[in-house]
Amino acid sequence: MNRHEKRLLAVVRELSEDGQEQVLAFAEFLHLRQARTEPPVPTEPIVMARPEGESVVRAIKRLAASYPMLDRGKMLNETSTLMAQCVMGGRPTEEVIDDLETLFRTHFEALRSAKT
């Protein structure tokens, strides 16, 4: 038994039964809260193959899921520009998706370089 466990036991023993119940309820609450914490974000991409006939919007969703470690807010302007080139500019979807894949990969490489 470590010193925290010993101290906790000593304090709990001095409490009334109601106090002991409250300590137990609070400890269980903390335990559940700790168990609900988010899993760690992967440090490497989760590469997903490009499906046939993929739209630009679906590609962005796929790439965001493939690169969960990236801050999409920092990429919003570039991503929006590429989407607009396809939707409003008539640029071929496949070319835009190629550029989106390059964009995500480039941002990932920059993040990796910044961490080393």
Summary of the structure (lengths in Angstrom):
residues: 116
radius of gyration: 24.8
end to end distance: 39.7
largest distance: 75.3
contacts: 251
relative contact order: 0.09
helix: 70%
strand: 0%
